[in-house]
Amino acid sequence: MADTRSDRAATRWSALFGGCALRRHQPLLALLGLVCVGAGIAVAVLVPESDGPAWVMAVAGCLAAGLLLLVRIGVALLRPGGGATP
């Protein structure tokens, strides 16, 4: 009897975990990006400015992480083919 694709364990694992994470998890990454931006805004509003450079770095880091995720997803969606290349 011939070996089929579903009989080979390596093929099943590669099919399960194959593809780009950006293509497979776009909604989750977009939600994470929005949470990062929201955390940056919350830190900017709720934490007093008296903490100096640490406060500024926390706000900038949260906003930058969220915006980078959202921009990366937007660029992937605007590419021809509608997604990231593997």
N, C-alpha and C positions, 0 to 999 in steps of 0.2 A: 504494500500500500504506500502511496506517495505521501511525502511530508507536506502538510499544508502550512500556511502562514500562522494559523491559530494554534498549531501544534508546537511551534518553536517558542520557547520562553523568552529568548532574547528579543524576538520580533514583537511579542506582546508588550514587553517592558518598554521597548523603544517607541511603540505606537502610543503607549500610555503617557510617557514623559517626553515625547518628541514635540517639536515645535517651539517657537519662541515664547518665553514667559510673557512678553508684552502682548502677544497675540492671544494667549490663552487666558490671561488674567486682567484684561483691560478694565473691567468694572471695579475690581478690587483695588487695583493700583490707582484708579481715578478717585475712589473713595478715600484711600490713604493720602493722596495728594490734597484733597479737600480738608481732611482732618489736620494735616500739617499746616495748611494755610490758616485754618480756624484756630489752631493752637498758637500760632504766631500772633494773630489778632488778639486772642484772649490774654496772652502774656503782655502784649503792648498795652492793653486796657486795664487789666487787673493788677499787675505788679507795679509798685511805685518806681519811678525813675531814679530814685536815690541810690539804686544799686550800681550805677555807673556803667562801665563797659560790659559787664556780664549781662545786664538787661538788654543792651543793644545787640550783643552777639546772639542771645537767645531768640530775640525777635527776628533778626536777620536770618539766622539759621533755619528756623521753622518756616518762614516765608520762602526762602530759597529752595528748601527741600520740596515743599509742596508745589511751587511753580515749576521746578525742573521736572517733576513727575508729570504734571498736567501738560506741559509743553511737549515733552517726549511722546506722550500718548497722542496729542494733537498732530504732531509731525508724522507719526506712524499712520494715522488715519487719513492724512492728506496725500500720502504716497500713492502712486498708481498701484492698484491691487488691493487697496483698503486695509493694509496691515503691515506689520513689521516683517522683514525678511528673516528667515531662520538663520 
